[in-house]
């Protein structure tokens, strides 16, 4: 069952965009579809929206819904955008 999308903090989204633009290597910690914590390193290739849900695509092809992110580069994702 898919959970409804919860937008991430607007300032954190801006930070993700900056990392993507600057091609900063990132360590992402996130929850996979089963709810298990995973880690992946790479560059953020794209940020985009589909059906009002925001996604991130890594340079290795991994696509991740942003509300599954726990932290990037050791910086925890705060609550939702207001």
C-alpha positions as CSV (number, residue, x, y, z in Angstrom):
1,X,0.0,0.0,0.0
2,X,1.4,3.4,-1.0
3,X,1.4,6.1,1.7
4,X,0.2,9.5,0.6
5,X,3.1,11.9,-0.1
6,X,4.3,14.2,2.7
7,X,6.2,17.2,1.3
8,X,9.6,17.7,2.9
9,X,10.9,20.9,4.4
10,X,11.2,23.7,1.8
11,X,14.6,24.8,2.9
12,X,15.9,21.2,2.8
13,X,14.5,20.9,-0.8
14,X,16.6,24.0,-1.6
15,X,19.6,22.3,-0.1
16,X,19.0,19.2,-2.3
17,X,18.8,21.5,-5.4
18,X,22.1,23.2,-4.4
19,X,23.9,19.8,-4.0
20,X,22.5,18.7,-7.4
21,X,23.6,22.0,-9.1
22,X,27.1,21.9,-7.5
23,X,27.4,18.2,-8.3
24,X,28.3,17.5,-4.6
25,X,28.8,13.9,-3.7
26,X,26.0,12.8,-1.4
27,X,25.4,10.0,1.1
28,X,21.7,9.4,1.3
29,X,20.1,7.4,4.1
30,X,16.5,6.5,3.3
31,X,13.8,3.9,3.9
32,X,13.2,1.4,1.1
33,X,9.7,0.1,0.0
34,X,9.8,-2.4,2.8
35,X,10.7,0.2,5.4
36,X,14.3,-1.0,5.8
37,X,17.0,1.7,6.2
38,X,19.4,1.9,3.2
39,X,22.4,4.0,2.3
40,X,23.6,5.0,-1.1
41,X,26.4,7.4,-2.3
42,X,26.5,9.4,-5.5
43,X,25.5,12.6,-7.2
44,X,21.9,13.9,-7.3
45,X,21.1,14.0,-11.0
46,X,17.6,15.4,-10.9
47,X,14.8,16.6,-8.7
48,X,11.3,16.4,-10.1
49,X,7.6,16.1,-9.3
50,X,5.1,13.5,-10.5
51,X,1.4,13.6,-9.3
52,X,2.2,16.1,-6.5
53,X,5.0,13.8,-5.1
54,X,8.6,15.0,-5.2
55,X,11.4,12.6,-6.4
56,X,15.2,12.6,-6.5
57,X,17.1,10.6,-9.2
58,X,20.7,9.7,-8.5
59,X,23.4,9.5,-11.2
60,X,23.4,5.7,-10.7
61,X,19.7,5.6,-11.7
62,X,18.2,5.1,-8.2
63,X,14.9,7.0,-8.0
64,X,13.6,7.9,-4.5
65,X,10.5,9.7,-3.3
66,X,11.7,12.5,-1.1
67,X,9.5,11.7,1.9
68,X,11.6,8.4,2.2
69,X,14.8,10.4,2.9
70,X,16.1,10.3,6.5
71,X,19.3,12.3,6.0
72,X,21.7,13.5,3.3
73,X,25.4,14.0,4.1
74,X,24.7,13.5,7.8
75,X,22.1,16.3,7.9
76,X,18.7,14.9,9.0
77,X,15.6,15.8,7.0
78,X,13.3,18.0,9.2
79,X,9.5,18.0,9.2
80,X,7.2,18.9,6.3
81,X,7.0,22.2,4.5
82,X,4.4,24.4,5.9
